[in-house]
Amino acid sequence: MTPLRVALVADYREEGWPSMDLVADMLLERLRTEHEAAVAATLVRPPMRRRLSLLAPGRTLIVDRIMNRILDYPRLVGKLAGSFDLFHIVDHSYAHLVHALPAARTIVTCHDLDAFRSVLEPAREPRSAAFRAMTRRILSGLRQAAHVACDTEATRDGLVSTGGVAIERTTVIHNGPHPSCTPEAESTADAEAARIVGGGGRIDLLHVGSTIDRKRIDLLLRVFAAVHRDRPEVRLVRVGGAFGADHRRLAREFGVELDIVVLPFLDRATLAAIYRRSVVVLLPSEREGFGLPVLESMACGTPVVASDICALREVGGDGAVYCPLDDVEAWKQAIESLLDERRRDPAAWAARRGRAVARAASFSWTQYAASVTSLYERVAGRAAC
């Protein structure tokens, strides 16, 4: 049987969304190594065309990003319409590209509903008329796609209940952790992590992710400050770029500015080493579609304290501890309980780490690619009818 020709339509690399890049890259790798008889996958990821940002070298301006998304990328994929059997848009925020493609042969992966909040929940996220118009076009593309793959049941439930997508046109396919996420030592990466983080005997609490509002960096800082008052030996390590001005101000007000290490997004091996050397990973997000840091940290054997929201419980299972959003005291007690367990009861701590690793082992990119391949075959069969 001739393999299905599938175009994996990925984000512009220049936009800097590591989780979206990870999905595209891991899917491509697994399709090519494990499903080559069924799928001939081609990655579509054009370089971003510079316009205004030529005037500011090294920067990608928002105007350039918008023009590339709404003008250049649709033109490019439109020219490819006859070259592939199926198209898979791996980031829902690019779903407007469905309008330039044969919708009956196009699949979109939806990672969360955040991109659509200005339309679905306008009172909670007021935006300009132009922004809402762009969002409506993205959402209409998603609705027209042949099928939508969702990272979690939580995301699918929201998409069906508020996004206007019929449940029979959705499938839940969980992500996996990067292969570098393992509890086993990796000397080169571990040495690099030690070099950039230092330590001096400090106990590291870790946060991984961007500083967008839903990540609740304000809560992260409040929780860390509360723990630090009791345990001055703790330190916060944050991977994901610089704090905003408001976050820096909060850190100063709480007196913890000098006890925080802020790192940029890191290569996967070094990030895994940072997970391994940390004692607890914190994820205080108010909304997540999947919560990849929960899975990555568990795969590295590092316990997690996360917000008690559906998506994070779906991923973390019994491998994580959950706290109500904004209950700083509950977060403080949960973290300090873990720190005490680590010091006083090594057997219980080892068992906890083992549960985390076991939970993470139920997710993999091999399983992801197998489920995606089955979805391709179903959609291709329908499109051929």
C-alpha positions as CSV (number, residue, x, y, z in Angstrom):
1,M,0.0,0.0,0.0
2,T,1.3,3.5,-0.9
3,P,2.0,5.6,2.2
4,L,-0.2,8.6,2.8
5,R,1.5,11.8,1.9
6,V,1.1,14.0,5.0
7,A,2.3,17.6,5.4
8,L,3.0,18.5,9.0
9,V,2.3,22.3,9.1
10,A,4.4,23.7,12.0
11,D,4.8,27.1,13.7
12,Y,7.3,29.6,12.5
13,R,10.4,28.7,14.5
14,E,11.1,32.4,15.0
15,E,7.9,32.7,17.1
16,G,9.7,30.9,19.9
17,W,7.0,28.4,21.2
18,P,9.2,25.4,22.4
19,S,6.2,23.2,23.2
20,M,4.7,23.6,19.8
21,D,8.1,23.0,18.2
22,L,8.4,19.9,20.3
23,V,5.1,18.4,19.1
24,A,6.0,18.9,15.4
25,D,9.6,17.6,15.8
26,M,8.7,14.5,17.8
27,L,5.8,13.6,15.6
28,L,7.9,13.9,12.5
29,E,10.6,11.8,14.0
30,R,8.3,9.0,15.2
31,L,6.4,9.0,11.9
32,R,9.6,8.6,9.9
33,T,11.1,6.0,12.2
34,E,8.1,4.0,13.3
35,H,5.4,4.4,10.6
36,E,7.2,5.0,7.3
37,A,5.2,2.2,5.7
38,A,1.9,4.0,6.4
39,V,2.9,7.7,6.3
40,A,5.3,9.7,4.2
41,A,5.6,12.8,6.4
42,T,7.0,16.1,5.3
43,L,7.6,19.0,7.7
44,V,6.3,22.4,6.4
45,R,8.0,25.1,8.5
46,P,9.0,28.1,6.3
47,P,11.4,30.8,7.6
48,M,9.7,33.9,8.8
49,R,9.9,36.7,6.2
50,R,11.4,39.9,7.7
51,R,9.8,43.2,6.9
52,L,9.7,45.9,9.6
53,S,12.0,43.9,11.7
54,L,14.8,44.5,9.2
55,L,14.9,47.9,10.8
56,A,15.6,46.2,14.2
57,P,18.0,43.3,13.6
58,G,17.6,40.5,16.0
59,R,14.0,41.2,16.8
60,T,10.8,39.8,15.3
61,L,8.2,42.5,15.5
62,I,4.5,41.8,16.1
63,V,3.6,43.3,12.7
64,D,5.9,40.9,10.9
65,R,4.5,38.0,12.8
66,I,0.9,38.9,11.9
67,M,1.8,39.5,8.2
68,N,3.6,36.2,8.0
69,R,0.7,34.4,9.6
70,I,-2.2,35.9,7.7
71,L,-0.5,36.6,4.3
72,D,2.6,34.5,3.7
73,Y,1.7,31.2,5.2
74,P,-1.7,30.8,3.6
75,R,-0.2,31.6,0.2
76,L,2.5,28.9,0.8
77,V,0.2,26.1,1.9
78,G,-2.4,27.0,-0.8
79,K,0.3,26.1,-3.4
80,L,0.8,22.7,-1.7
81,A,-2.9,21.7,-1.7
82,G,-2.4,19.2,-4.6
83,S,0.9,17.7,-3.3
84,F,-0.3,15.9,-0.2
85,D,-3.1,13.5,0.7
86,L,-3.5,15.1,4.2
87,F,-2.5,18.2,6.1
88,H,-1.9,18.3,9.8
89,I,-1.7,21.7,11.4
90,V,0.0,21.0,14.7
91,D,-0.9,24.2,16.5
92,H,-4.5,25.4,16.7
93,S,-3.5,29.1,16.6
94,Y,-2.6,28.5,13.0
95,A,-6.0,27.0,12.2
96,H,-6.8,29.9,9.9
97,L,-4.6,28.0,7.4
98,V,-7.5,25.5,6.9
99,H,-9.2,28.2,4.8
100,A,-6.3,27.9,2.3
101,L,-6.4,24.1,2.3
102,P,-8.8,21.3,1.4
103,A,-10.7,21.2,4.7
104,A,-11.9,17.6,4.2
105,R,-8.2,16.6,4.2
106,T,-7.0,18.8,7.0
107,I,-6.5,17.9,10.7
108,V,-5.8,20.4,13.5
109,T,-4.3,19.7,16.9
110,C,-5.9,21.8,19.6
111,H,-3.7,22.3,22.7
112,D,-5.9,24.7,24.6
113,L,-8.6,27.2,24.2
114,D,-6.6,30.3,25.1
115,A,-6.3,31.5,21.6
116,F,-10.1,31.8,21.3
117,R,-10.9,33.4,24.7
118,S,-11.4,36.9,23.2
119,V,-14.3,35.4,21.1
120,L,-15.6,32.7,23.4
121,E,-15.3,34.7,26.6
122,P,-15.1,38.3,25.6
123,A,-16.0,39.7,29.0
124,R,-13.0,37.9,30.6
125,E,-10.6,38.8,27.8
126,P,-11.5,42.1,26.1
127,R,-9.5,42.7,22.9
128,S,-9.6,45.1,20.0
129,A,-12.0,44.5,17.1
130,A,-9.1,43.6,14.8
131,F,-7.8,41.0,17.2
132,R,-11.2,39.5,17.6
133,A,-11.7,39.4,13.8
134,M,-8.4,37.5,13.5
135,T,-9.4,35.1,16.3
136,R,-12.8,34.4,14.7
137,R,-11.0,33.5,11.4
138,I,-8.7,31.1,13.3
139,L,-11.7,29.5,15.2
140,S,-13.7,29.2,12.0
141,G,-10.8,27.4,10.4
142,L,-10.7,25.0,13.3
143,R,-14.4,24.4,13.0
144,Q,-14.1,23.6,9.3
145,A,-11.2,21.1,9.7
146,A,-12.0,17.4,9.0
147,H,-11.0,16.5,12.5
148,V,-9.5,18.0,15.7
149,A,-7.0,16.1,17.9
150,C,-7.0,17.4,21.5
151,D,-4.2,16.9,24.0
152,T,-6.5,16.2,26.9
153,E,-10.1,15.3,27.6
154,A,-10.3,18.6,29.5
155,T,-9.4,20.5,26.3
156,R,-11.9,18.4,24.2
157,D,-14.7,19.1,26.7
158,G,-14.1,22.8,26.5
159,L,-13.9,22.7,22.7
160,V,-17.1,20.8,22.4
161,S,-19.1,22.8,25.0
162,T,-17.9,26.3,24.0
163,G,-16.0,26.0,20.8
164,G,-18.7,24.7,18.5
165,V,-16.9,21.5,17.4
166,A,-18.9,18.3,17.4
167,I,-17.5,15.6,19.7
168,E,-17.5,13.0,16.9
169,R,-15.0,15.2,15.0
170,T,-12.6,15.1,18.0
171,T,-10.0,12.7,19.3
172,V,-7.9,12.9,22.5
173,I,-4.2,12.1,21.9
174,H,-1.9,12.7,24.8
175,N,1.6,14.2,24.3
176,G,4.7,12.5,25.6
177,P,7.8,13.7,27.4
178,H,11.0,14.3,25.5
179,P,13.3,11.2,25.5
180,S,15.9,13.2,27.5
181,C,13.4,13.4,30.4
182,T,14.6,10.5,32.5
183,P,15.7,10.0,36.1
184,E,19.0,8.6,34.9
185,A,22.0,10.8,35.1
186,E,23.5,12.2,31.8
187,S,26.9,13.5,32.6
188,T,27.3,16.2,30.0
189,A,23.8,17.8,30.5
190,D,24.0,17.4,34.3
191,A,27.4,19.2,34.3
192,E,26.0,22.0,32.1
193,A,23.0,22.4,34.4
194,A,25.3,22.6,37.5
195,R,27.3,25.3,35.7
196,I,24.4,27.6,34.8
197,V,22.5,27.1,38.0
198,G,25.2,26.8,40.6
199,G,23.8,25.9,44.0
200,G,26.0,26.1,47.0
201,G,23.7,23.6,48.9
202,R,20.5,25.4,48.2
203,I,17.2,23.5,47.8
204,D,15.8,24.3,44.4
205,L,12.1,24.7,43.6
206,L,11.6,24.9,39.8
207,H,9.1,26.5,37.5
208,V,9.2,26.0,33.7
209,G,7.1,28.0,31.3
210,S,6.4,31.4,29.9
211,T,5.3,34.5,31.9
212,I,1.9,34.9,30.1
213,D,-0.9,35.8,32.6
214,R,-2.5,32.3,32.8
215,K,0.8,30.9,34.2
216,R,0.2,32.9,37.3
217,I,3.8,34.0,38.0
218,D,2.3,36.3,40.7
219,L,1.1,33.3,42.6
220,L,4.4,31.5,42.1
221,L,6.2,34.4,43.7
222,R,3.7,34.6,46.6
223,V,4.1,30.9,47.3
224,F,7.8,30.9,47.0
225,A,8.1,33.9,49.4
226,A,5.9,32.1,51.9
227,V,8.0,29.0,51.8
228,H,11.2,31.0,51.9
229,R,10.2,32.8,55.1
230,D,10.2,29.4,56.9
231,R,12.9,27.8,54.8
232,P,15.5,30.4,53.8
233,E,17.6,27.6,52.2
234,V,15.2,27.2,49.3
235,R,15.7,28.9,46.0
236,L,13.5,29.4,43.0
237,V,14.8,28.5,39.6
238,R,12.6,29.6,36.7
239,V,13.2,28.5,33.1
240,G,11.4,30.4,30.4
241,G,12.8,33.9,30.0
242,A,12.9,37.1,32.0
243,F,10.3,38.3,34.4
244,G,8.1,41.2,33.5
245,A,8.3,44.5,35.4
246,D,5.4,43.6,37.7
247,H,7.0,40.3,38.6
248,R,10.3,41.9,39.3
249,R,8.5,44.4,41.5
250,L,6.8,41.6,43.5
251,A,10.0,39.7,44.0
252,R,11.6,42.9,45.4
253,E,8.6,43.6,47.7
254,F,8.7,40.0,49.0
255,G,12.5,40.3,49.6
256,V,13.3,37.2,47.5
257,E,14.8,38.8,44.4
258,L,18.3,37.5,45.2
259,D,17.0,34.0,45.8
260,I,15.6,33.5,42.3
261,V,17.6,32.2,39.3
262,V,16.0,33.2,36.0
263,L,17.0,31.2,32.9
264,P,16.0,31.4,29.2
265,F,14.4,28.4,27.4
266,L,17.0,25.7,27.3
267,D,17.9,22.8,25.1
268,R,16.0,19.7,25.9
269,A,18.9,17.8,27.5
270,T,19.9,20.6,29.8
271,L,16.3,21.2,30.8
272,A,15.9,17.6,31.8
273,A,19.1,17.9,33.9
274,I,17.5,21.0,35.6
275,Y,14.4,18.9,36.4
276,R,16.6,16.2,37.9
277,R,18.6,18.5,40.1
278,S,15.4,20.3,41.4
279,V,13.6,19.0,44.5
280,V,10.0,20.1,43.6
281,V,8.5,21.5,40.4
282,L,5.7,24.1,40.8
283,L,3.0,24.7,38.2
284,P,0.5,27.3,39.6
285,S,-1.3,27.9,36.3
286,E,-5.0,28.9,36.3
287,R,-5.5,27.3,32.8
288,E,-3.6,24.7,30.9
289,G,-4.4,22.5,28.0
290,F,-2.0,19.8,28.9
291,G,0.8,21.0,31.3
292,L,3.9,19.6,29.7
293,P,6.2,20.5,32.6
294,V,4.1,18.2,34.9
295,L,4.8,15.2,32.6
296,E,8.5,16.2,32.0
297,S,9.3,16.6,35.7
298,M,7.6,13.3,36.6
299,A,9.5,11.5,33.9
300,C,12.7,12.9,35.5
301,G,11.6,11.6,38.9
302,T,10.9,15.0,40.4
303,P,7.7,15.5,42.4
304,V,5.2,18.1,41.3
305,V,2.9,20.5,43.1
306,A,0.3,21.8,40.6
307,S,-2.9,23.7,40.4
308,D,-6.0,21.6,41.0
309,I,-7.4,22.0,37.5
310,C,-8.8,19.2,35.2
311,A,-6.0,19.1,32.6
312,L,-3.2,18.9,35.2
313,R,-5.0,16.1,37.1
314,E,-5.5,14.3,33.9
315,V,-1.8,14.3,33.2
316,G,-0.4,14.1,36.7
317,G,-2.7,11.4,38.1
318,D,-1.3,10.1,41.4
319,G,2.2,11.3,40.4
320,A,1.6,14.9,41.6
321,V,0.2,16.9,44.5
322,Y,-2.6,19.4,43.8
323,C,-3.5,22.7,45.5
324,P,-6.4,25.1,45.1
325,L,-5.6,28.1,43.0
326,D,-4.8,31.2,45.1
327,D,-4.6,29.3,48.4
328,V,-1.1,30.3,49.2
329,E,-1.2,28.5,52.6
330,A,-2.2,25.2,51.0
331,W,0.7,25.5,48.5
332,K,3.1,26.4,51.3
333,Q,2.0,23.4,53.4
334,A,2.2,21.0,50.4
335,I,5.7,22.1,49.5
336,E,7.0,22.0,53.0
337,S,5.5,18.6,53.6
338,L,7.4,17.3,50.6
339,L,10.6,18.9,51.8
340,D,10.1,17.3,55.2
341,E,9.4,13.9,53.6
342,R,12.6,14.1,51.6
343,R,14.6,14.8,54.7
344,R,12.9,12.5,57.2
345,D,11.6,9.6,55.2
346,P,13.8,8.6,52.3
347,A,11.8,5.4,51.6
348,A,8.5,7.4,51.2
349,W,10.4,10.0,49.1
350,A,11.8,7.3,46.8
351,A,8.3,5.7,46.5
352,R,6.9,9.1,45.6
353,R,9.5,9.6,42.9
354,G,8.8,6.1,41.6
355,R,5.1,6.8,41.3
356,A,5.9,9.9,39.3
357,V,8.2,8.0,36.9
358,A,5.6,5.3,36.5
359,R,2.8,7.8,35.8
360,A,5.0,9.5,33.1
361,A,5.8,6.1,31.5
362,S,2.1,5.8,30.5
363,F,2.7,8.7,28.0
364,S,5.0,8.6,25.0
365,W,5.6,10.0,21.6
366,T,5.5,6.5,20.2
367,Q,2.0,6.1,21.5
368,Y,1.2,9.6,20.2
369,A,2.5,8.8,16.7
370,A,0.6,5.5,16.6
371,S,-2.7,7.3,17.5
372,V,-2.1,10.0,15.0
373,T,-1.4,7.5,12.2
374,S,-4.7,5.8,13.0
375,L,-6.4,9.2,12.8
376,Y,-4.8,9.9,9.4
377,E,-6.0,6.6,8.0
378,R,-9.6,7.3,9.2
379,V,-9.7,10.8,7.8
380,A,-8.1,9.7,4.5
381,G,-10.7,7.0,4.2
382,R,-13.5,9.4,4.7
383,A,-12.0,12.0,2.3
384,A,-11.7,9.3,-0.4
385,C,-15.4,8.4,-0.2
